[in-house]
Amino acid sequence: MDEQGFVQFASVANLAHRARVPETAAAEAVERLESPDKNSSDPDHEGRRIERVPGGWMILNAEKYRELVTRAVAQEKTRQRVARFRAKQHVTNSNADVTLANVSVTPSEALADIEASAVTRAVAKPPRERNELIDALAAVEGIPLGEISSAVGARLAKALAIIKETTPAVTREEVAARGERLKLHHQGAACTAMALANHWGKCSSAPDGNGSGKRVPGPTWRD
C-alpha cells in the first residue's frame, strides 16, 4: 500500500499473480477481507479489512498496520543498539589512555539513554509523506494540511483514484483549477473531493462554458 493505504491492482488476477497463489484462492481471500466480520477484534468498518475502489483496494485499517510495523522496526533497532553497546563493554585496549573506569557515564546509564531514545522514536508518530494531489484535494475542501487524518486521507485517495481513471496525468494545478470551477457550479453548497471526482468532466470549464467564471441564467446541476 502507499502512504494513504491505497493498493493499486487492476483485478484479482493481478493480485493473485503478485502473491503467487491460485486466482481462486486470491478471490476467496479478497471476498473475506471485503466482508463484515462480527467476531473481529477491530469493530471499525464492521470488521471489514479492505474496500474495492477504482484501480485497486483501500486498506481500511492502514494506519493500525503502519503503527505496528513502525513499533516492530523501532524494537529491532533498539535490540541491535543494545547488542552493539554490550559488545563494546567486552572490548579492551591495553594501549588506550582512557578506560571505562575514567568515563563519568556508567554503562548502565548509557544503556538507559539508548533505550529511552529508542522508545521516544517509537512513540513519535512518523510524519505523513506528502502527496501534492491529495493536498490539492484537501485544499478544495478547505482542510488544513496538518489536519488530514487517516480516514480523511483514505477518502481523498478514493476520490483521486476516480479522477485518475479519466485523467491519469492529472496535476496539482488542474485539481485546484477544477476545484474552483466546482465552487462556481455549486455556489452555496459544500464542495468535496468526491463531488469534484464525480463531476470532473463538467468542471473542465466554468458554468458559462467559456472559462470566464461568470454564472449565466439557466438550470443548475447537482450531485
Secondary structure, DSSP 4 states (H G I P E B T S, - for coil): --TTSEEE-SSHHHHHHHHTS-HHHHHHHHHHHHS--TT-S--GGGG--EEEETTEEEETTHHHHHHHHHHHHHHHHHHHHHHHHHHHHT---TT-S--GGG-SS-HHHHHHHHHHHHHHHHHSPPPPPP-HHHHHHHHHHT--GGG--HHHHHHHHHHHHHHHHH-TT--HHHHHHHHHHHHHHTTTS---HHHHHHTTTGGGS-TTSSSS----SS-----
